[in-house]
Structure formats: structure tokens, C-alpha cells
Amino acid sequence: MALTKEKKKEILGEVEKIAKESKTVVFVNFHGLKVADSTQIRRKLKSEEIGFFVAKKTLIKRAFDANKPDGIMPELDGELGLAYGKDLISPAREIHEFTKKYKNSLAILGGVFDGKYLTQSEMMDIALIPPLKILQGMFVNIINSPIQGLVIALSEITKTKN
């Protein structure tokens, strides 16, 4: 069914708003995804404060051309959805988690990261960055390891003296 001009303007306005206000937008191909799976994905994304919006490629291209991110827009194949959010990393990370579960139906095509177009491989690199809590734990472990080594060494010295 063809969209009316009013509906296209409404969708274009929504995509322009997404392009302007979101720090990260992930272009997602969801070809062959079942409705039940799509609903599950949308619920999980919403709980993580990530939006998911589906629109025609021509409207998406027009909206992003108006916003003018740096670089070249990646190739957009298949049915296209936008996963977006205020957080820089979580949209890519969450979509990547779902691509593991729905390998044949869901794929990251690229995206916009902090005002710059990124390719599929660059978005995958961002998706693999661990959550902030894990990064903080890794940092504490790095800081703690020299202290822990010193304590072990002192403990061994006291054992040899006794």
C-alpha cells in the first residue's frame, strides 16, 4: 500500500528528529524477522532506552542528507530499521546481541556515531565495547594488580624469614 504525502512527511519528520537528537543510530536489516521476534526485540530495546523505527530507505536517506553527518552513508540493503539512543554505545551493543540470536534475519549495516557515518565493521567494533560497569571493573583490576603483587611478595618474604 502506497503512503500518502502527509504520512511520508510525518515519517520524514520523525526520522529527521532521530537523526538530529540521537548520538548513535544503527542501520539494521531485519529481512525475514518474525513479528513475534520483532516485538520481543522492540520491548528489550525500549527497556534499555533505545528506540527502534522502521521507514522507507528513500525517506531515511533524505532525512540523513538533511542532517549531513560526516563521511559517506553505508549501503542500505533489505528492509531497514533504525536503532537509536542518547547513549553512544548501547544501541550498537544491544542490536549486536540480537544478531547473535537471529543470525539469518538481523544484521547491522552501518550507522551514525556521534555525527559521523560508520561502516558495518566499524559499528561492530563499537558493539563489542563492554558495558561501563565491566570497564570500571577492568580498570580497578589493573590498578589493583601491582598492589596485589606487592602483597604476595611481602607475604612470601615473611614466610621465608619465619
C-alpha positions in Angstrom: 0.0 0.0 0.0 1.4 3.4 -1.0 1.9 6.0 1.6 0.1 9.4 1.4 2.2 12.6 1.2 1.0 13.5 4.7 2.2 10.2 6.1 5.5 10.5 4.3 6.0 14.0 5.8 5.2 12.6 9.2 7.7 9.8 8.8 10.3 12.1 7.4 9.9 14.4 10.3 10.3 11.5 12.8 13.5 10.3 11.0 14.9 13.8 10.9 14.3 14.1 14.7 16.0 10.8 15.2 19.0 11.9 13.1 19.3 15.2 14.9 18.8 14.2 18.5 20.4 10.7 18.7 24.1 10.3 19.5 24.1 6.9 17.8 21.9 5.5 15.1 22.4 1.9 13.9 21.1 0.9 10.5 19.6 -2.6 10.9 18.5 -5.0 8.1 15.7 -7.1 9.6 14.7 -9.2 6.5 12.8 -12.3 7.4 12.3 -11.5 11.1 9.1 -12.8 12.5 6.6 -10.4 14.1 6.9 -12.1 17.5 10.7 -11.8 17.4 10.4 -8.1 16.3 8.1 -7.4 19.2 10.5 -9.1 21.6 13.4 -7.0 20.2 11.4 -3.7 20.5 10.5 -4.5 24.1 14.1 -5.2 25.1 15.4 -2.1 23.3 12.7 0.1 25.0 13.7 -1.2 28.4 17.3 -0.2 27.6 16.0 3.3 26.5 16.8 2.6 22.8 14.3 3.4 20.1 13.6 1.3 17.0 12.0 2.9 14.0 11.2 1.4 10.6 10.9 3.6 7.5 11.5 3.5 3.7 15.1 3.8 2.6 14.4 6.9 0.5 12.9 8.7 3.5 15.8 7.7 5.7 18.4 8.8 3.1 16.6 12.2 2.7 16.4 12.8 6.4 20.1 12.0 6.9 21.1 14.0 3.9 19.3 17.0 5.5 21.2 16.4 8.8 24.6 15.9 7.0 26.7 13.6 9.1 30.4 13.5 8.2 31.5 10.7 5.8 29.7 8.5 3.3 26.4 6.8 4.1 26.9 3.0 4.1 25.0 0.8 1.6 21.5 0.2 2.9 20.2 -3.2 1.7 16.9 -5.0 2.5 14.3 -3.9 5.0 15.7 -1.1 7.1 15.2 -0.2 10.7 16.9 2.4 12.9 18.0 1.6 16.4 18.9 4.9 18.1 19.6 6.3 21.5 21.2 9.0 23.6 24.0 6.6 24.7 26.9 6.3 22.3 27.4 2.5 22.6 24.3 0.8 23.8 22.2 0.8 20.6 25.0 -1.0 18.7 25.7 -3.4 21.6 22.0 -4.4 22.0 21.5 -4.9 18.3 24.7 -7.0 18.1 23.3 -9.2 20.9 20.2 -9.8 18.8 22.2 -10.5 15.7 23.7 -13.4 17.5 20.3 -14.9 18.2 18.7 -14.1 14.8 21.7 -14.6 12.5 19.8 -15.1 9.3 17.2 -12.4 10.0 19.0 -9.4 11.6 22.2 -7.6 10.5 24.0 -4.4 11.3 24.5 -2.4 8.0 26.4 0.6 9.5 25.3 3.6 11.3 25.9 7.2 12.6 28.2 7.5 15.6 28.5 10.9 17.2 27.8 12.8 13.9 29.8 10.6 11.6 28.8 7.7 9.3 30.4 4.4 10.1 30.7 1.2 8.1 29.4 -2.2 9.2 32.7 -3.3 10.6 33.2 0.0 12.5 29.8 -0.3 14.1 30.6 -3.9 15.0 33.8 -2.7 16.7 31.7 -0.3 18.8 29.2 -3.0 19.6 31.9 -5.1 21.1 32.9 -2.5 23.6 32.0 -3.8 27.1 29.4 -2.0 29.3 30.6 0.7 31.6 30.4 -1.4 34.7 32.6 -4.0 33.2 35.1 -1.4 32.0 35.2 0.1 35.5 35.8 -3.4 37.0 38.7 -3.9 34.5 40.2 -0.6 35.5 40.0 -1.4 39.2 41.7 -4.8 38.4 44.5 -3.1 36.5 45.1 -0.7 39.4 44.8 -3.5 42.0 47.2 -5.9 40.3 50.5 -4.1 41.3 49.3 -3.8 44.9 48.3 -7.4 44.9 51.7 -8.4 43.6 53.4 -6.4 46.3 51.3 -8.1 49.0 52.1 -11.6 47.6 55.8 -10.8 47.5 55.8 -9.4 51.1 53.9 -12.5 52.2 56.5 -14.8 50.7 59.3 -12.8 52.3 57.7 -13.1 55.7 57.3 -16.9 55.2 61.0 -17.3 54.4 62.1 -15.3 57.5 59.9 -17.3 59.8 
